[in-house]
Amino acid sequence: YAKLTNKQLEGEVRNRGILYRPDESFLRNVISQAEGGAAAYLSFGVSDDGEVKFINILTSTGNPELDTLFTRYLKSWRFEPAVGAEGRIQAGEVRLSF
């Protein structure tokens, strides 16, 4: 998970490692059947213990069902615990494209 091939992390979380990210094959299959490809730009907050706490869609896929799928996917990510940011939410942004 060190490199996000088709994703770019930005913001305060960019230097925190990703401990868990679900397999993307399900997303790829759903999206290829429904649309032939989709992309969204999301902002999110990560707690000091690594949990994604909130997500905002900055640029939609144009499909509410795919937006929900992308949001649920990102919500399940887990980041490394924060060092020096205990008790506060760190902001991040990511472009997801499949």
Disulfide bonds with the S-S distance in Angstrom:
none
